[in-house]
Amino acid sequence: MLLSIAQCLVAQDKQFLVSDSSNAQSITQKEFNIQEIEVKGRLKDENLKSGSLGLEIDLKKLKLLPKFMGENDIYKALQYMGGVSQAGEANSGFYVRGGNNDQNLVMLNGALIQNPTHVLGLFSVFNPDIIGQMRFIKSGMPAEYGGRLSSIVDINTVNTIPEKMDVKGSIGLISSRLAVHIPLSPKFYIYSSLRASYISSFVLPLVSMLGVDSALTQSEYDFLDVNAGFVFKIANRTKLTGHYYTGNDDLKIKSLRKAELNDNSTFWGNTLAGLQLNHIFDENWSMNHSLNYSNFKIKSSIDWHNTDFNLQSQFSNLDYKIDFFHLKGIHKIKYGLEFSYNAAIPQTLNSDSIIPFQNNSQRNNINSTQATVYFRDEWTWNDWLFNVGIRTNLYAQLGPYTDYITDGNEVFSLNSIVKTFPISLEPRFFTRYLIDPQSSFKLSATRHYQYLNQIPVFSFGIPTDLQIPASLYVQPQASWHFSGGYFQNLLENKWEVSAELYYKTLENQLEYKNGIESTFSNSMFEKDLLLGKGWTYGAEWKLSKNDGNFSGWVSYNLAWSYRQFDQLNGGKPFLARNDRRHDISVVGMYKLNDRWDFSAVFVYATGTRLNLPVSFFVVDNKVILEYGNYNAFQMPAYHRLDISATYKLKSWRGIKSELNFSIYNVYNRSNPFQIYLSTSAFVNKSFDFYINMVYLLPIIPSVSWTFRI
Amino acid sequence: MNKIFVLNKITVFLLLICLLSCKPDLDFKISGYTQKVIVEGYIVNGEYPKVSLSLNVPLSGQLDTNYIQKYIISNAKVTVSDNINSQAVGAKTEILTSTWNTSRFPPHSYYGTELIGEEGKIYYLTVSYGGYTMNAKTSIPFKTSIKEIVAAPTNEYLRNLYVKVEIDSLQKNSFLVYTRMKRDRYYKQSPILNSDFTLVGENTFLIDPNRGKNDPSFSEGGYFRKGDLVDIQFCTIDSTSTLFFKELSIFSSNAGIGSELFLGEKEALKSNISYPGFGIWCGKATSHYSYIIP
């Protein structure tokens, strides 16, 4: 593998987007410059004129942000932007404008990524050395995007052919990476990257040798990801690109005493493969086909009370999409079709002696198919810009499926239709008005449907969410999102100020009503879901400085997120788990000279909500904890300061390199990773009840060496 | 001078880290506590009824024996009848007698001495306490017996224990199985069997001894040891009781093994006791077996 990668590739940073001279690229550029927030190079007044209501940042600047254990993470940097809150310490998720984590769609080259992080959410799966473009849309979502209620993170690898071979890499404390871009001809280019950790083989023994905890050597953790792809310019106006990604995490814990688990081994990861064909008919008309496959699976084996349990969950998606783009006068028209097939294998449990669960283990897989048609038009009229579109979905659950009914089971055969949902309509409206060359306001109203749901069961970072697509007993989620903002540029666009307001409704929200034991024992947990609604609203302010040796931004979110379920909290509204009232990010980057760059990030967020018991009683010798008002408790506030310094070394035999020194969590804030309960129930006729908080990430200094040949 | 200045800066920085790195506390203010009368009552075929009463205990203050003692109810009036109108002609009705039993919790119970549970009958419970009257209804189903007990070896010393049962699909009944080895102090409940009422005909169930870490036999895990004498209680319960015990096992996991891994309770436990009572009034048809593990 290393050899093949060494034979390969790499291009440079500056080719993000559209440096190709073909007409295909020019039309693509016109299209890209409208609706999305592109994390790449940008116009100085793009925030005023663009069709997006979000935020944007230069990819090069993202790479200047403080690193964590030597890893530069453009995906995690989203959490420093307005309207985005991280789910918590060592949690892979993030919340956008009060939505749930499963309401964010993350794609790599158009292929769905179910779990975009490694190491309990500490690193993203995206290798920054092959990423060419990143778009983040949190409001005013144009009709070509859908399938999730809250946001789209659309990440693309470099798709232009570099002039010469390029090799990039980084060596860090716990992992290293290498990326190679090779132009085999002016029309054909391949690239590949590898990133691997050495936590088990190097870091944990080292830590153990230093006397920190000898038990650490009994556990293992490593992650790996591999990317490979090509860009083939078939003709002057036709381009074919392909990409393959596979990545996994492998965790082995010798003993988890609190849970009485032994020899726990968990393996999870994504595999993606995709092809895109882009063709330009003429200067005003282009077409794009994409065929993508993605698969996420998690396997876990546990020894619990001398019994081996094997737990497995999987989600696969096969998707074909065709998009057309027209330029007609002042109109930029885009329309397309999308077909997808999804196969969800929820948590299934097997055991050599599966005592508690054997009687209800006929677990259904949930297969489904979806067809989507969309149309949107964007045009400018004087100082106004409009983007109006419609997206329609037809979704059906397919067999095989068994509806376990007490009076007799109903069995659906392979690919028979179990349930067809009514056609859903998603109107999208966005407008922007340029008040003057230095200010604008933007308004949007959009409707969204989401058929693929995930429901969290465990409260910690391993991605064990239940995959529950819309099906016989599960309705699709839906929302209305209204957003408006005022944008002002100052001092020749060097400074930007913005203020945005939003209101979002959430329909058919899902909660799993039982605990983990029932998840395994219940043959149809889709019948055990609670259905409710929600609404979120808030305001976001942002002040940015884009030019000069010092740049950065301050963003502040004030938000409320509510849910209401008939069966929870006596039917009264309650604050959602992801309610973060205040969320502040301060980002600063300073270029001292040609050698030294400095950066710092400070984040503060009020704690998320959680459920804790308020009383207990004993029945059948079992201690039952009673919970009071739903989500009545609040986690301690999350805050952290990271700093970083980068020194560019002198070029040596054509190798450009730099050293990065970073400190994560500078003032060693103990941000709770997890809160759990423990009891000693009536041992010696006494009852002890503890609330325990686990802290994961203390102050972590790191150093890494990044090179480019 | 410069060195001293740098050292001072490092010292100040390290002190700052020490000062700021204190762990935050959780603001634990109880919200939403409602006092309830917790009822745990059983009427078993061939046995007198038994009822325990307590109040749910708020998780505040010092949870010592004296504190918890205040939440035990020993002065309630507890009545059991086989007729909804306990005064009706022909109704068998009994007011239970209050007795302390410190070997269990709550350390106080109400026992019958006249009325004996019968299969196929409905029984009514009335609890009068603090100006409130709480009612409940249960039935004792017809008994399902174990057809065969089988021990399958997993190694030289440990065995899986199976019970073979014929299930009548017309009855919405499930089964609670309790086992106790001689060296263990208490009966342990295996997970509820046929809790979805989907099984029919002859079924074989693997029995989980469900040992806790304080049990002498804990090291044997989910197995039984060769030569052990096992007492087995096989109880048939109706659908209302099934729902309660099924959810009880889920809810109690939040308070027991592995609780730290799971998200909190979503929906309240279902009870067949009227307001402000909570808990279960359960009829059981029970068979007893003793089996030496071969």
Interface residues (C-beta under 8 A of the other chain):
Chain A: K258 A259 E260 L261 H305 N306 T307 S353 I354 I355 P356 F357 Q358 N359 N360 Y404 T406 P456 V457 F458 S459 F460 E511 Y512 K513 N514 G515 I516 E517 S518 S521 N522 S523 L530 Q567 L568 L610 N611 L612 P613 V614 S615 F616 F617 V618 V619 D620 N621 K622 V623 I624 L625 E626 Y627 G628 N629 A632 F633 Q634 M635 P636 A637 V666 Y667 N668 R669 S670 P672 Q674 I675 Y676 L677 S678 T679 A681 F682 V683 K685 S686 F687 D688 F689 I691 N692 M693 Y695 P698 I699
Chain B: L16 I17 L20 S21 C22 K23 P24 D25 L26 D27 F28 I30 S31 G32 Y33 K36 I38 E40 S54 L55 N56 V57 P58 L59 L63 D64 T65 I68 R104 F105 P106 T154 L158 N160 K172 Y186 Q189 S190 P191 L193 N194 S195 D196 F197 T198 L199 N203 F205 L206 I207 D208 R211 K213 N214 E220 G221 G222 Y223 F245 E247 L248 S249 I250 F251 S252 S253 N254 A255 G256 I257 G258 S259 E260 L261 F262 L263 G264 E265 K266 E267 A268 L269 F278 G279 I280
